[in-house]
């Protein structure tokens, strides 16, 4: 927005060069799995802003795979979940239909968990399925030594170090 503004173009370019999605940043680190996710199947939903706006499509999925998750691509993953900005508020019928389509595609994969990096998408998708929905960073944190995501509590997932995951959906 500021690239043609004489007073702010340089500053905006510096900020733009430094800004990145958390998955891009974490992909640059040497992360090693400490426990937990071996074999856990994750359906990764990529928010419209991430895949269409920022053009980031591989980093979150590759990162999850690298630390031990089995990641499945969601059929029609390029389509919106229905949250997009204000769809779910201003166009609830459209948002509901988009959510139903997204959830049906995800459920075909039979994942243990759904990961997304956008709170709007997480809330929208969670309203249409019983499969737990967590932020991608929650899974990364768990796999590298942090606690199991709260959404997985009581679903056969242990947060104790060294224990394996056994989820049946």
C-alpha positions as CSV (number, residue, x, y, z in Angstrom):
1,X,0.0,0.0,0.0
2,X,2.9,2.4,0.7
3,X,5.3,1.3,-2.0
4,X,4.6,4.5,-4.1
5,X,4.5,6.9,-1.1
6,X,7.6,9.0,-1.2
7,X,7.8,9.4,2.6
8,X,7.1,5.7,3.5
9,X,8.1,3.5,0.5
10,X,11.6,2.7,1.9
11,X,10.3,2.0,5.4
12,X,7.4,-0.1,4.1
13,X,9.8,-2.1,1.9
14,X,12.0,-2.9,5.0
15,X,9.1,-4.0,7.0
16,X,7.7,-6.1,4.2
17,X,11.1,-7.8,3.7
18,X,11.2,-8.8,7.4
19,X,7.6,-9.9,7.8
20,X,6.8,-13.6,7.4
21,X,4.3,-16.2,8.5
22,X,5.2,-18.1,11.7
23,X,5.6,-21.3,9.6
24,X,8.2,-19.7,7.4
25,X,10.1,-18.6,10.5
26,X,9.9,-22.0,12.2
27,X,11.0,-23.7,9.0
28,X,14.3,-22.0,9.3
29,X,15.0,-23.5,12.7
30,X,16.4,-26.9,13.5
31,X,13.4,-28.4,15.2
32,X,13.5,-32.0,16.4
33,X,10.6,-33.9,17.6
34,X,10.8,-34.6,21.4
35,X,7.6,-36.6,21.8
36,X,4.0,-37.2,20.9
37,X,2.9,-36.9,17.4
38,X,4.4,-40.0,15.7
39,X,1.8,-41.2,13.3
40,X,-0.9,-38.6,14.2
41,X,-2.8,-37.7,11.0
42,X,-3.3,-34.0,10.4
43,X,-5.6,-32.4,7.9
44,X,-4.0,-29.0,7.3
45,X,-6.3,-26.2,6.2
46,X,-4.6,-23.3,4.7
47,X,-6.3,-19.9,5.2
48,X,-7.1,-17.9,2.1
49,X,-4.9,-15.1,3.3
50,X,-2.0,-17.5,3.7
51,X,-2.3,-19.4,0.4
52,X,-3.8,-16.8,-1.9
53,X,-2.6,-13.5,-0.3
54,X,0.9,-14.5,1.0
55,X,1.4,-17.3,-1.5
56,X,2.5,-19.7,1.2
57,X,1.3,-23.2,0.5
58,X,4.0,-25.7,1.5
59,X,5.8,-24.4,4.7
60,X,3.2,-25.3,7.3
61,X,2.6,-28.8,5.9
62,X,6.3,-29.5,5.4
63,X,7.1,-28.4,8.9
64,X,4.4,-30.7,10.4
65,X,5.7,-33.6,8.4
66,X,9.3,-32.9,9.4
67,X,8.5,-33.2,13.0
68,X,6.5,-36.4,12.8
69,X,2.9,-35.8,11.8
70,X,1.3,-37.5,8.8
71,X,-0.2,-34.6,6.9
72,X,-2.9,-35.0,4.4
73,X,-3.9,-32.4,1.8
74,X,-7.5,-31.3,2.0
75,X,-9.4,-31.9,-1.3
76,X,-10.4,-28.6,-2.8
77,X,-8.0,-27.0,-0.3
78,X,-7.9,-23.8,-2.4
79,X,-11.6,-23.1,-1.5
80,X,-12.6,-20.8,1.5
81,X,-14.0,-22.3,4.7
82,X,-16.6,-19.6,4.9
83,X,-14.9,-17.4,7.5
84,X,-13.1,-15.0,5.0
85,X,-13.2,-11.7,6.7
86,X,-16.9,-11.1,7.4
87,X,-18.7,-13.8,5.3
88,X,-19.7,-15.6,8.5
89,X,-21.3,-12.4,9.8
90,X,-22.7,-10.7,6.8
91,X,-23.4,-13.7,4.6
92,X,-24.2,-16.5,7.0
93,X,-25.9,-18.8,4.5
94,X,-22.9,-18.6,2.1
95,X,-20.5,-19.1,5.0
96,X,-22.5,-22.2,6.2
97,X,-22.4,-23.8,2.7
98,X,-18.7,-23.1,2.4
99,X,-18.1,-24.6,5.9
100,X,-20.1,-27.7,5.1
101,X,-18.2,-28.3,1.9
102,X,-14.8,-27.7,3.6
103,X,-15.7,-30.0,6.5
104,X,-17.0,-32.7,4.2
105,X,-13.7,-32.7,2.3
106,X,-11.7,-32.8,5.6
107,X,-13.8,-35.6,7.1
108,X,-13.2,-37.8,4.0
109,X,-9.5,-37.9,5.1
110,X,-10.4,-39.3,8.5
111,X,-7.8,-37.1,10.3
112,X,-7.1,-37.2,14.0
113,X,-6.8,-33.5,14.1
114,X,-7.3,-30.4,11.9
115,X,-4.6,-27.8,11.9
116,X,-5.0,-24.2,10.7
117,X,-3.0,-21.0,11.3
118,X,-6.0,-18.6,11.3
119,X,-8.3,-18.2,14.2
120,X,-11.3,-17.3,12.0
121,X,-10.8,-20.5,10.0
122,X,-10.3,-22.5,13.2
123,X,-13.6,-21.2,14.7
124,X,-15.5,-21.6,11.4
125,X,-14.4,-25.2,10.8
126,X,-14.7,-26.3,14.5
127,X,-18.4,-25.2,14.4
128,X,-19.0,-27.9,11.8
129,X,-17.1,-31.0,13.0
130,X,-16.3,-33.1,16.0
131,X,-12.7,-33.5,14.9
132,X,-10.5,-31.3,17.1
133,X,-9.2,-28.1,15.4
134,X,-5.9,-26.6,16.7
135,X,-3.5,-23.9,15.6
136,X,-0.6,-25.3,13.6
137,X,1.8,-23.8,16.2
138,X,0.1,-25.8,19.0
139,X,1.1,-29.0,17.2
140,X,4.6,-27.8,16.6
141,X,5.0,-26.8,20.2
142,X,3.7,-30.1,21.4
143,X,6.0,-32.1,19.1
144,X,9.0,-30.2,20.3
145,X,8.4,-30.5,24.0
146,X,5.4,-28.4,24.9
147,X,2.1,-29.6,26.3
148,X,-0.5,-31.4,24.2
149,X,-3.0,-29.0,22.7
150,X,-6.0,-28.5,24.9
151,X,-8.4,-29.5,22.1
152,X,-6.8,-33.0,22.2
153,X,-7.2,-33.5,26.0
154,X,-9.3,-36.5,26.7
155,X,-9.0,-38.0,23.2
156,X,-6.3,-40.6,24.0
157,X,-3.4,-38.2,23.6
158,X,-0.8,-38.1,26.3
159,X,1.2,-35.0,27.1
160,X,3.9,-37.1,29.0
161,X,7.3,-37.1,27.4
162,X,8.1,-40.2,25.4
163,X,4.6,-41.6,25.2
164,X,3.0,-42.3,21.8
165,X,-0.2,-41.0,20.4
166,X,-3.2,-43.3,20.0
167,X,-6.3,-41.5,18.6
168,X,-9.2,-43.1,17.1
169,X,-11.8,-40.9,15.4
